[in-house]
Amino acid sequence: MKKKKLLALAAVMLLLTGCGDKTKEKLESARDAGISAMEQAQYEQAVTSFEQAYALCDEKMPETKTDISLYEAACQMKMEDYESLKNTCTRILELGENADAYYMRGVAFLKLGETDAAKADFDGAMTLKPKDYEMALNIYRQYEEISQSAVGDQYLQQVLNQESAGMEDDYQKGSIYYYLGDYEKAAEALAPSVEAKKEDAMRLMGQVYLAQGDTQSAWVVYQQYKETFGETAESYNGIALCDMADGDYDTALQDIQTGLSLKLSDSSRRDLLYNEIVVYEKKQDFQTAKQKAEEFMQLYPDDEAGQREYDFLSTR
């Protein structure tokens, strides 16, 4: 009898373990489905999958709950469903403080007209990440959209006034100055990193020169970039931008096509394919430009700049 009881207990334990594994598999499957839908800009479907995954979490999985909810909140941001976004971020923050949740809930409050609550959440985000340059710039952009740049500027000054700890901080400051259109300060901040042949800084310095209309200096930087890091998609994209600025669209197209023939990251391919559309448009080959725009939108359905190009070319 004792042996039978032990066998029965073992069978029950095995069933429980099996159920746990199946639940875990369902959770991971739902999460993966959500991420896949998110990448295809199918945000409503993604939210449904993330909710299904969240429902399969238990109380011993706060980190998993937070992870899934952050994905869901990002989708709600894209959908501009600010009431749901606010609720999802509140759910995250009930599990523990999280800078991204504070930021996204701040956006929701701002869009819903709750400016005091928005500022409190943005303050919370920056308290947790006081040197997060990208977050400070994103907060500024949110206030800029509602014509309250002066409020957003407080967050930029918070990070800009901090003493730089090295070239990475200089690069981040240069990025902010570039966004603000203060190209002289951007160049000044980037100069040490460019001299040290830092990859990101060299690319950004090329953009600074292009924004100033100095295509020759931009071309020199991108050539130095190519000499330093080899024939990369980024170098050819930068050189193509110089050719485009000079109105040499045939050479720009050659540069782009050379770049596309190389080993590419997804972001590099996106940049090259987008600029290819612009080149054909500048050449007034609207039929090819429209075809390229259609292909681009199939690959990157959530790309706002690509959508604008496609909408424009659809009217030609």
Backbone torsions as a table, in degrees:
resi	resn	phi	psi	omega
1	MET	NA	-41.9	-179.0
2	LYS	-61.7	-40.8	-179.6
3	LYS	-63.8	-40.8	179.6
4	LYS	-63.8	-39.5	179.7
5	LYS	-64.4	-40.2	178.7
6	LEU	-64.6	-41.2	178.6
7	LEU	-64.6	-40.4	179.0
8	ALA	-64.8	-41.6	178.9
9	LEU	-64.1	-40.6	178.9
10	ALA	-63.2	-38.4	179.8
11	ALA	-65.5	-41.6	178.6
12	VAL	-63.1	-44.9	180.0
13	MET	-61.4	-38.5	179.1
14	LEU	-65.1	-40.3	178.6
15	LEU	-64.6	-41.4	180.0
16	LEU	-64.6	-41.1	177.8
17	THR	-63.6	-40.7	178.5
18	GLY	-62.5	-42.2	178.9
19	CYS	-63.6	-40.4	179.1
20	GLY	-61.3	-44.1	179.5
21	ASP	-63.3	-40.7	-180.0
22	LYS	-65.6	-40.6	177.9
23	THR	-62.8	-42.6	178.8
24	LYS	-62.3	-42.8	179.2
25	GLU	-62.7	-41.7	179.1
26	LYS	-64.1	-41.5	179.6
27	LEU	-61.8	-49.4	-178.9
28	GLU	-64.4	-37.6	179.0
29	SER	-64.7	-43.7	179.6
30	ALA	-66.0	-41.1	178.0
31	ARG	-62.4	-46.5	179.7
32	ASP	-63.3	-37.9	177.9
33	ALA	-64.1	-38.4	177.7
34	GLY	-63.9	-44.7	179.8
35	ILE	-63.8	-41.4	179.1
36	SER	-62.1	-45.2	179.0
37	ALA	-65.0	-37.6	178.7
38	MET	-61.6	-42.9	179.7
39	GLU	-65.3	-24.7	178.1
40	GLN	-94.9	11.2	179.6
41	ALA	62.2	24.8	175.5
42	GLN	-96.5	74.8	-166.2
43	TYR	-71.8	-37.8	178.8
44	GLU	-62.5	-43.9	178.3
45	GLN	-63.9	-38.6	179.0
46	ALA	-62.4	-44.9	179.9
47	VAL	-60.0	-42.2	178.5
48	THR	-60.0	-43.2	179.7
49	SER	-66.3	-41.4	179.7
50	PHE	-65.8	-36.3	177.0
51	GLU	-65.4	-39.0	177.6
52	GLN	-64.0	-41.9	179.1
53	ALA	-64.7	-42.4	-178.8
54	TYR	-62.4	-39.7	-178.5
55	ALA	-63.9	-22.3	-179.8
56	LEU	-87.4	-6.0	177.8
57	CYS	-78.5	149.4	173.2
58	ASP	-109.8	-178.7	-173.8
59	GLU	-68.8	-15.2	-179.9
60	LYS	-89.6	11.7	-175.1
61	MET	-125.4	51.9	-177.3
62	PRO	-63.1	-36.0	-179.7
63	GLU	-67.7	-39.6	177.9
64	THR	-66.1	-41.5	177.3
65	LYS	-60.0	-43.2	179.9
66	THR	-64.1	-45.2	-179.7
67	ASP	-58.4	-49.7	-178.9
68	ILE	-63.9	-42.0	-177.7
69	SER	-67.4	-33.5	177.2
70	LEU	-65.3	-40.4	174.8
71	TYR	-61.5	-44.8	-179.2
72	GLU	-61.6	-43.4	179.7
73	ALA	-62.6	-39.4	178.4
74	ALA	-61.5	-38.3	176.8
75	CYS	-66.1	-42.5	179.4
76	GLN	-64.7	-31.9	173.8
77	MET	-61.6	-46.3	-179.7
78	LYS	-62.9	-37.0	-179.3
79	MET	-78.6	-10.2	-175.4
80	GLU	59.6	33.6	176.4
81	ASP	-93.5	79.1	-167.7
82	TYR	-73.9	-29.5	177.4
83	GLU	-66.1	-45.3	177.6
84	SER	-66.7	-37.9	178.4
85	LEU	-59.9	-44.5	178.9
86	LYS	-58.7	-44.2	-178.0
87	ASN	-67.7	-41.2	179.8
88	THR	-63.8	-42.8	180.0
89	CYS	-67.1	-36.3	175.4
90	THR	-61.6	-40.0	177.5
91	ARG	-61.2	-40.9	178.2
92	ILE	-64.4	-46.0	-175.4
93	LEU	-69.4	-21.7	174.0
94	GLU	-69.7	-22.0	177.5
95	LEU	-85.1	-19.6	-179.0
96	GLY	154.2	160.0	-178.4
97	GLU	-65.8	140.2	-177.4
98	ASN	-151.1	120.9	-175.1
99	ALA	-61.6	-41.7	-178.7
100	ASP	-66.0	-37.4	178.2
101	ALA	-67.3	-41.3	176.1
102	TYR	-60.7	-43.7	-179.3
103	TYR	-62.5	-49.2	-176.3
104	MET	-68.0	-36.0	177.0
105	ARG	-69.2	-33.8	174.6
106	GLY	-59.3	-42.5	176.9
107	VAL	-60.5	-45.2	-179.7
108	ALA	-60.1	-47.0	178.6
109	PHE	-59.8	-43.1	-178.0
110	LEU	-62.6	-44.1	-179.8
111	LYS	-67.9	-27.7	179.9
112	LEU	-89.0	3.5	176.2
113	GLY	84.1	9.0	-179.8
114	GLU	-95.4	74.6	-169.5
115	THR	-66.5	-36.9	179.6
116	ASP	-65.5	-43.6	178.5
117	ALA	-65.0	-37.2	179.0
118	ALA	-61.5	-48.1	-178.3
119	LYS	-63.6	-38.1	178.3
120	ALA	-61.0	-40.9	179.7
121	ASP	-72.1	-39.7	176.9
122	PHE	-62.8	-39.4	175.9
123	ASP	-61.6	-40.6	178.9
124	GLY	-62.9	-41.3	179.2
125	ALA	-62.5	-44.8	-177.7
126	MET	-74.4	-24.7	174.5
127	THR	-66.7	-39.3	179.0
128	LEU	-74.3	-32.5	-179.5
129	LYS	-131.4	72.8	-173.0
130	PRO	-66.2	-17.6	-179.5
131	LYS	-114.9	24.3	179.4
132	ASP	-86.7	93.5	-176.4
133	TYR	-62.1	-40.7	-178.3
134	GLU	-64.3	-41.5	179.3
135	MET	-65.0	-42.0	178.5
136	ALA	-59.9	-41.4	179.3
137	LEU	-67.9	-38.9	178.1
138	ASN	-64.2	-39.2	176.8
139	ILE	-63.3	-43.6	177.6
140	TYR	-57.5	-44.3	-179.5
141	ARG	-61.1	-38.5	179.7
142	GLN	-62.9	-43.2	177.9
143	TYR	-70.3	-33.9	178.1
144	GLU	-60.7	-37.7	-178.9
145	GLU	-64.4	-25.7	179.8
146	ILE	-108.9	22.6	175.9
147	SER	60.1	38.2	175.8
148	GLN	-126.8	47.7	-177.1
149	SER	-58.4	-31.6	-178.3
150	ALA	-60.9	-37.5	178.0
151	VAL	-68.1	-45.8	-180.0
152	GLY	-64.4	-29.9	-178.2
153	ASP	-62.9	-26.0	178.3
154	GLN	-59.0	-37.1	-178.6
155	TYR	-74.3	-36.2	176.7
156	LEU	-65.4	-43.5	-179.3
157	GLN	-64.1	-31.2	179.1
158	GLN	-58.5	-41.8	-178.8
159	VAL	-88.0	-32.8	-179.2
160	LEU	-68.7	-31.1	-177.3
161	ASN	-81.8	-8.9	178.2
162	GLN	-74.8	143.6	178.7
163	GLU	-66.8	132.4	-179.6
164	SER	-68.2	136.8	179.5
165	ALA	-94.7	-1.4	-179.0
166	GLY	161.4	-169.1	-174.1
167	MET	-67.1	-29.5	178.6
168	GLU	-64.5	-41.7	176.2
169	ASP	-63.8	-40.7	178.0
170	ASP	-60.9	-41.1	178.5
171	TYR	-63.1	-44.7	-179.6
172	GLN	-62.6	-41.1	177.5
173	LYS	-65.1	-40.3	176.9
174	GLY	-60.2	-38.3	178.6
175	SER	-62.7	-41.8	179.6
176	ILE	-66.6	-45.6	179.2
177	TYR	-62.2	-37.5	177.8
178	TYR	-62.4	-45.6	179.0
179	TYR	-61.1	-38.5	-178.5
180	LEU	-76.5	-8.1	180.0
181	GLY	82.4	12.4	177.4
182	ASP	-93.7	79.6	-169.9
183	TYR	-71.2	-30.3	178.1
184	GLU	-64.3	-45.9	178.6
185	LYS	-68.1	-34.0	178.0
186	ALA	-62.8	-47.0	-179.6
187	ALA	-63.1	-39.7	179.5
188	GLU	-62.9	-42.6	-179.5
189	ALA	-68.4	-34.5	-175.2
190	LEU	-83.8	-21.5	-170.8
191	ALA	-51.5	-48.1	-179.1
192	PRO	-61.3	-38.5	-178.9
193	SER	-70.9	-36.5	178.1
194	VAL	-66.1	-42.5	179.4
195	GLU	-62.4	-33.6	178.8
196	ALA	-84.0	5.0	177.9
197	LYS	61.6	43.3	174.2
198	LYS	-80.1	130.1	-169.5
199	GLU	-59.0	-56.1	-177.3
200	ASP	-61.2	-40.3	-178.2
201	ALA	-64.9	-38.8	179.1
202	MET	-65.1	-41.6	178.8
203	ARG	-63.6	-43.7	-178.8
204	LEU	-68.4	-36.7	178.2
205	MET	-62.3	-37.0	175.0
206	GLY	-59.1	-41.8	178.2
207	GLN	-66.0	-36.7	177.9
208	VAL	-62.2	-47.4	179.2
209	TYR	-62.0	-40.6	178.4
210	LEU	-63.0	-40.5	178.6
211	ALA	-63.8	-28.9	178.0
212	GLN	-84.6	-4.1	-178.7
213	GLY	81.0	11.5	-178.7
214	ASP	-96.8	77.1	-175.6
215	THR	-68.3	-29.7	179.9
216	GLN	-64.3	-47.4	178.8
217	SER	-65.0	-37.7	178.1
218	ALA	-62.9	-43.4	-179.6
219	TRP	-61.8	-41.4	179.4
220	VAL	-61.7	-43.8	-179.9
221	VAL	-62.7	-44.2	-179.1
222	TYR	-68.6	-32.7	175.3
223	GLN	-66.7	-42.3	176.5
224	GLN	-62.7	-38.5	177.1
225	TYR	-59.8	-44.9	-179.7
226	LYS	-65.3	-40.1	178.9
227	GLU	-65.4	-34.0	-177.2
228	THR	-79.8	-44.3	-172.4
229	PHE	-110.0	3.3	178.1
230	GLY	86.3	-178.3	-179.9
231	GLU	-75.7	100.5	-178.8
232	THR	-119.0	162.6	177.1
233	ALA	-60.8	-37.3	-178.5
234	GLU	-64.2	-40.3	-179.4
235	SER	-67.3	-42.9	-179.7
236	TYR	-69.5	-33.3	176.8
237	ASN	-65.6	-41.8	178.2
238	GLY	-63.4	-44.5	178.5
239	ILE	-64.2	-37.5	177.1
240	ALA	-62.4	-38.6	177.9
241	LEU	-62.4	-38.0	177.2
242	CYS	-64.3	-45.6	179.1
243	ASP	-62.5	-39.0	178.3
244	MET	-63.8	-42.2	-180.0
245	ALA	-64.1	-30.3	178.7
246	ASP	-86.7	-1.7	179.4
247	GLY	80.3	12.3	179.5
248	ASP	-94.2	78.3	-170.7
249	TYR	-74.6	-30.7	178.8
250	ASP	-65.7	-44.5	178.3
251	THR	-66.2	-38.7	177.9
252	ALA	-59.7	-41.1	-179.5
253	LEU	-65.4	-38.8	176.6
254	GLN	-62.5	-42.9	178.5
255	ASP	-60.9	-44.6	-179.1
256	ILE	-62.6	-45.2	-178.6
257	GLN	-66.3	-35.5	174.7
258	THR	-64.1	-43.9	178.3
259	GLY	-60.4	-40.2	-178.9
260	LEU	-69.2	-19.3	179.9
261	SER	-82.2	-8.3	-177.2
262	LEU	-92.4	171.6	174.8
263	LYS	-67.8	127.4	-170.1
264	LEU	-124.1	144.7	163.8
265	SER	-82.7	164.7	-179.0
266	ASP	-63.2	-39.6	-178.6
267	SER	-67.5	-37.7	178.4
268	SER	-65.9	-43.4	178.1
269	ARG	-61.1	-42.2	-179.9
270	ARG	-59.9	-46.5	-179.1
271	ASP	-61.6	-45.7	-178.9
272	LEU	-64.6	-45.0	-179.4
273	LEU	-65.0	-36.8	177.3
274	TYR	-65.1	-45.8	-179.7
275	ASN	-66.5	-28.3	175.4
276	GLU	-62.6	-41.6	176.4
277	ILE	-59.0	-46.7	-177.3
278	VAL	-63.0	-40.7	179.8
279	VAL	-61.6	-47.7	179.5
280	TYR	-62.4	-36.0	176.8
281	GLU	-64.4	-43.9	178.9
282	LYS	-64.2	-31.8	177.5
283	LYS	-78.3	-1.3	-178.8
284	GLN	63.5	24.5	172.4
285	ASP	-93.6	74.2	-171.5
286	PHE	-68.8	-28.5	179.8
287	GLN	-65.5	-47.3	178.2
288	THR	-67.0	-39.7	179.7
289	ALA	-60.2	-42.3	179.8
290	LYS	-65.6	-41.2	178.2
291	GLN	-61.3	-43.5	178.9
292	LYS	-65.3	-36.8	179.4
293	ALA	-66.4	-39.5	177.9
294	GLU	-62.9	-43.9	178.5
295	GLU	-64.3	-38.9	179.9
296	PHE	-62.7	-44.2	-177.9
297	MET	-68.9	-26.9	174.7
298	GLN	-67.9	-34.3	179.7
299	LEU	-81.1	-37.6	-173.6
300	TYR	-131.6	71.0	-174.0
301	PRO	-64.9	-15.6	-178.3
302	ASP	-102.2	9.2	-177.7
303	ASP	-80.4	112.6	-174.7
304	GLU	-66.9	-42.3	179.4
305	ALA	-64.8	-41.6	177.3
306	GLY	-63.3	-38.5	178.1
307	GLN	-63.5	-40.8	178.2
308	ARG	-63.2	-42.4	178.4
309	GLU	-63.2	-42.9	-179.4
310	TYR	-63.7	-44.0	179.5
311	ASP	-62.1	-42.1	179.0
312	PHE	-64.0	-47.5	-176.9
313	LEU	-68.9	-24.8	177.9
314	SER	-67.6	-19.2	-179.4
315	THR	-94.6	-5.5	-177.8
316	ARG	-77.7	NA	NA
